[in-house]
């Protein structure tokens, strides 16, 4: 009989637990909050990652975190541009 593979979410939870045990426990604020935030984003993008059959789960986890960070950067850039335009409109 073949073995049943764990779901991606189970693997994600296992990886997170390992990172907490060996890394995050030693983080101070605000780094611990940032660490937790990145893992939340990885869980939010788990559907996309579960469709990718990469042999190393951490590849998917890190890509999810990078995509989430890039999305946030783009949102902030757009907000800055909007605020700059508002300031320019007031000044003119």
C-alpha positions as CSV (number, residue, x, y, z in Angstrom):
1,X,0.0,0.0,0.0
2,X,1.2,3.5,-0.8
3,X,1.6,6.2,1.8
4,X,-0.8,9.1,1.9
5,X,1.0,12.4,1.5
6,X,0.2,15.1,4.0
7,X,-1.7,18.1,2.7
8,X,0.2,21.3,1.9
9,X,-1.4,23.0,4.9
10,X,-0.2,20.2,7.2
11,X,3.3,20.6,5.8
12,X,3.1,24.4,6.2
13,X,2.0,24.1,9.8
14,X,4.9,21.6,10.5
15,X,7.4,24.0,8.9
16,X,6.1,26.9,10.9
17,X,6.3,24.9,14.1
18,X,10.0,24.1,13.3
19,X,10.8,27.7,12.6
20,X,9.2,28.8,15.8
21,X,11.0,26.2,17.8
22,X,14.5,26.9,16.4
23,X,14.3,30.5,15.3
24,X,11.3,32.6,16.3
25,X,11.5,31.9,20.0
26,X,14.7,34.0,20.0
27,X,13.3,37.0,18.0
28,X,12.5,40.2,19.8
29,X,9.8,42.7,18.8
30,X,9.2,44.0,16.2
31,X,10.9,41.0,14.4
32,X,8.6,38.4,16.0
33,X,5.5,40.3,14.9
34,X,7.0,40.5,11.3
35,X,7.8,36.8,11.5
36,X,4.2,36.0,12.4
37,X,2.8,38.3,9.7
38,X,4.9,36.5,7.0
39,X,3.6,33.1,8.1
40,X,0.0,34.5,8.0
41,X,0.6,35.5,4.4
42,X,2.0,32.1,3.6
43,X,-1.2,30.5,4.9
44,X,-3.3,33.0,3.0
45,X,-1.6,31.9,-0.3
46,X,-1.6,28.2,0.6
47,X,-4.1,27.4,-2.2
48,X,-1.7,28.6,-4.9
49,X,1.2,26.8,-3.2
50,X,-0.6,23.6,-2.9
51,X,-1.0,23.5,-6.7
52,X,2.7,23.7,-7.1
53,X,4.4,20.3,-6.7
54,X,7.9,21.5,-5.7
55,X,9.7,18.8,-3.7
56,X,10.9,21.4,-1.1
57,X,8.0,22.9,0.7
58,X,10.1,25.8,1.9
59,X,10.3,27.0,-1.7
60,X,6.6,27.5,-1.9
61,X,6.5,29.1,1.6
62,X,9.1,31.6,0.8
63,X,7.6,32.4,-2.6
64,X,4.3,33.1,-0.9
65,X,5.9,35.4,1.6
66,X,7.8,37.2,-1.2
67,X,4.6,37.6,-3.3
68,X,2.8,39.0,-0.2
69,X,5.6,41.5,0.5
70,X,5.7,42.6,-3.2
71,X,1.9,43.1,-3.1
72,X,2.3,45.3,0.0
73,X,5.1,47.3,-1.6
74,X,2.9,48.0,-4.6
75,X,0.0,49.0,-2.5
76,X,2.2,51.4,-0.5
77,X,3.7,52.9,-3.7
78,X,0.3,53.5,-5.1
79,X,-0.8,55.2,-1.8
80,X,2.3,57.4,-1.8
81,X,1.6,58.4,-5.4
82,X,-2.0,59.3,-4.5
83,X,-0.9,61.3,-1.5
84,X,1.8,63.1,-3.5
85,X,-0.8,64.0,-6.2
86,X,-3.1,65.3,-3.5
87,X,-0.4,67.5,-2.0
88,X,0.5,68.8,-5.5
89,X,-3.2,69.6,-6.2
90,X,-3.5,71.6,-2.9
91,X,-0.2,73.5,-3.7
92,X,-1.5,74.6,-7.2
